[in-house]
Amino acid sequence: MTNAKPNPVEADDMTKAATGATDDYLGAFIGYNMKRAFLLVQEDMRRVLEPLGLRMMTFSVLSIVVENPDISQTQLSQVLKIERSGMVVLVDELENGDLISRNRVPGDRRTYALRATPKGQRLWEKAKAAVEGHEATLFGGLLSDEEQALLRGMLRKICMAG
């Protein structure tokens, strides 16, 4: 048995054959296609990050903390567009794994500065390489470097408009 994944057209054909149903009407909508693509990305990210003890959200939080040492939880929740209560759970998880540390901010007893620990920095480097490999595998055969850059730019433009 091979680990080769069918291309999206073959996958749609297999779905139609298996279910007898189509999603052609929904396929006319950009948002629906973005959701379908994200589900593929999300599942592969889970597969790639799981052996490292990370999930998509913990990888995202760790990435922002590595990029922005001493960021507050409030700033972090704003950057990732996550409710503060949800952010507390994610930060606790990373802190319990000794991947980030909470440090008091002088003059502000309510705010903590978040910083990656050396262990967190090392894990982030491994995870970054794994995610780069994940993207190369998923998108490298479908899109040229220029198309990937264009897609990233278009997605960022959509995010900025929202």
C-alpha positions in Angstrom: 0.0 0.0 0.0 1.3 3.5 -0.9 1.2 6.7 1.1 0.6 8.7 -2.1 -2.3 11.1 -1.8 -4.7 11.5 -4.7 -4.8 14.9 -6.4 -7.8 17.1 -5.6 -9.6 16.3 -8.8 -9.2 12.5 -8.3 -10.3 13.0 -4.6 -13.5 14.8 -5.8 -14.2 12.0 -8.3 -13.7 9.4 -5.6 -16.1 11.3 -3.3 -18.7 11.5 -6.0 -18.3 7.8 -6.8 -18.6 6.8 -3.1 -21.5 9.1 -2.1 -23.3 9.7 -5.3 -23.5 13.3 -4.3 -21.7 16.5 -5.5 -20.9 19.8 -4.1 -20.8 21.7 -7.4 -23.0 24.5 -6.2 -20.9 25.1 -3.1 -17.8 24.8 -5.2 -18.7 28.0 -6.9 -18.0 29.9 -3.7 -14.5 31.1 -2.7 -15.2 30.7 1.0 -16.2 27.0 0.6 -13.1 26.2 -1.4 -11.0 28.0 1.2 -12.6 25.9 3.9 -12.0 22.6 2.0 -8.4 23.6 1.4 -7.9 24.5 5.1 -9.3 21.1 6.2 -6.6 19.4 4.2 -3.9 21.7 5.6 -5.2 21.3 9.1 -5.2 17.5 9.0 -1.7 17.4 7.6 -0.5 19.9 10.2 -1.9 17.7 12.9 0.0 14.8 11.5 3.3 16.8 11.3 3.0 18.5 14.7 1.7 15.6 16.8 5.1 13.8 17.1 6.5 17.1 18.5 3.8 17.4 21.1 2.3 20.4 19.5 -1.0 21.3 17.9 -1.7 23.9 15.3 -2.7 26.5 18.0 0.2 25.7 20.3 2.6 26.0 17.4 1.0 29.3 16.5 1.3 30.7 20.0 4.9 29.5 20.3 5.7 31.1 17.0 4.4 34.5 18.0 6.2 34.3 21.4 9.5 33.3 19.7 9.1 36.2 17.2 8.0 38.7 19.9 9.9 38.1 23.2 8.2 39.6 26.2 4.8 39.9 24.5 1.8 40.1 26.9 -1.0 37.6 26.8 -3.3 40.4 25.8 -1.1 41.3 22.8 -0.8 37.6 21.9 -4.6 37.1 21.9 -5.0 40.2 19.7 -2.4 39.0 17.2 -4.0 35.5 16.9 -7.6 36.8 17.3 -8.2 34.4 20.2 -10.4 35.2 23.2 -8.2 35.9 26.3 -9.8 33.0 28.2 -8.7 30.6 25.4 -5.3 32.2 25.3 -4.8 31.4 29.1 -5.3 27.7 28.4 -2.8 27.7 25.5 -0.2 29.7 27.5 -0.7 27.3 30.5 -0.1 24.3 28.3 3.1 25.8 26.8 4.3 26.9 30.2 3.6 23.5 31.8 5.7 22.0 29.0 8.6 24.4 29.9 8.3 25.9 26.4 7.5 29.4 27.4 7.9 31.4 30.7 5.7 34.1 32.2 7.7 36.9 33.7 6.4 39.8 35.8 6.4 43.2 34.2 7.8 45.8 36.5 5.2 48.3 37.6 2.2 46.2 36.4 1.2 43.4 38.7 -1.5 42.1 36.3 0.6 41.7 33.1 3.1 39.0 32.3 5.7 39.1 29.6 5.9 35.8 27.7 9.2 34.5 26.5 10.3 31.2 24.9 12.5 29.0 27.0 15.6 27.5 25.5 13.6 24.2 25.2 10.8 26.1 23.6 13.2 27.8 21.1 14.7 24.4 20.1 11.2 22.8 19.7 10.1 25.8 17.6 13.1 25.3 15.3 12.1 21.7 14.8 8.5 22.5 14.3 9.2 25.3 11.9 11.3 22.9 9.8 8.5 20.3 10.0 5.8 22.8 8.9 8.0 24.1 6.1 8.3 20.4 4.9 4.5 20.0 5.3 4.0 23.1 3.0 6.5 22.0 0.5 4.8 18.6 0.3 1.3 20.0 0.1 1.9 22.9 -2.2 5.2 22.3 -4.0 3.8 20.0 -6.6 0.7 22.2 -7.2 2.0 25.7 -7.1 5.2 27.4 -8.3 7.1 29.6 -5.8 5.5 32.6 -7.5 2.0 31.2 -7.2 2.6 30.4 -3.5 3.8 34.0 -2.9 0.7 35.3 -4.8 -1.6 33.0 -2.8 0.0 34.1 0.5 -0.4 37.8 -0.5 -4.1 37.3 -1.5 -4.9 35.5 1.7 -3.2 38.3 3.8 -5.2 40.9 1.8 -8.4 39.1 2.7 -7.3 38.9 6.4 -6.5 42.6 6.4 -9.9 43.5 5.0 -11.7 41.5 7.7 
